[in-house]
Amino acid sequence: MTYIITDPCVGTCDTACIEVCPVDCIHGPNDPEGSGEEAKDPDFDATSKQLFINPEECIDCGACEPECPVDAIYDEDEIPEEYESSIAKNYEFFGQEAP
């Protein structure tokens, strides 16, 4: 399994989760290969954008979850019903098919 970043991240793109990830699996919002550097720019417009966790890189350590200031990160098996659409969105960002 992997962790998934959900809708509360949209418009926030706080990068605290990126800083604590031991395997650098958090990417976006514009570049699925990048490390979210664009979101760290003070002039970055986060409107309608969010970060994503690459499910092939995530080691399921959970380090990112408590760092999120908007409580947007969940274990894939524990996502609240209202955010379930985030699972497919996350996988699709990386060109992968959701389970």
C-alpha positions in Angstrom: 0.0 0.0 0.0 0.9 3.6 -0.2 -0.1 6.9 1.4 -2.3 9.2 -0.6 -2.6 13.0 -0.6 -6.2 14.1 -0.7 -8.3 17.1 -1.6 -7.4 19.3 1.5 -3.9 19.7 -0.2 -5.5 21.5 -3.2 -4.6 25.1 -2.9 -2.2 24.5 -0.1 0.8 22.5 -1.4 2.6 22.8 1.9 6.0 21.1 1.4 6.6 19.9 5.0 5.8 16.4 3.9 8.5 16.5 1.2 11.1 17.5 3.8 10.5 14.5 6.0 10.1 11.8 3.3 13.1 9.4 3.5 12.7 8.2 -0.1 11.7 11.4 -1.9 8.4 9.9 -3.2 6.3 13.1 -3.0 6.2 15.0 -6.2 4.2 17.6 -8.1 2.2 19.6 -8.5 3.4 20.1 -12.0 6.2 17.5 -12.4 5.7 13.8 -11.6 9.5 13.4 -11.6 10.4 16.5 -9.6 10.5 17.0 -5.9 7.9 19.7 -5.6 10.4 22.5 -5.9 7.9 24.7 -7.7 5.7 24.6 -4.7 8.5 25.9 -2.5 8.8 29.1 -4.6 7.3 32.1 -2.7 5.6 33.2 -5.9 4.0 29.8 -6.6 0.2 29.9 -7.2 -1.2 26.8 -5.5 -4.7 27.4 -6.7 -6.2 24.1 -7.9 -2.9 22.3 -7.4 -1.7 19.6 -5.0 1.2 17.3 -4.2 1.2 13.5 -5.0 2.9 10.4 -3.6 4.3 8.0 -6.1 2.9 4.6 -5.1 5.9 2.7 -6.6 8.3 4.7 -4.5 6.4 5.0 -1.2 7.7 2.7 1.5 4.6 3.2 3.7 6.6 4.7 6.6 4.0 7.3 7.5 6.5 10.1 8.2 4.6 12.5 5.9 1.2 12.1 7.6 1.8 14.0 10.8 3.6 16.8 9.0 0.7 17.8 6.8 -0.9 21.0 8.2 -4.2 20.4 6.5 -4.6 16.7 7.4 -4.6 15.7 3.7 -2.4 12.5 3.9 -3.9 9.1 4.6 -2.9 5.5 4.3 -4.6 4.2 1.2 -6.7 1.8 3.2 -7.9 4.5 5.6 -9.0 7.3 3.3 -12.3 8.8 4.4 -15.1 8.1 1.9 -15.3 11.8 0.8 -11.7 11.6 -0.4 -11.8 8.2 -2.2 -11.5 9.8 -5.6 -8.0 11.0 -4.6 -6.8 7.4 -4.9 -7.3 7.3 -8.7 -6.1 10.9 -9.1 -2.9 10.0 -7.3 -2.1 7.0 -9.4 -3.1 8.7 -12.7 -0.7 11.6 -11.9 2.2 9.0 -12.3 0.6 7.3 -15.3 -0.3 4.3 -13.3 -3.6 2.4 -13.0 -5.3 2.5 -9.6 -5.9 -0.8 -7.9 
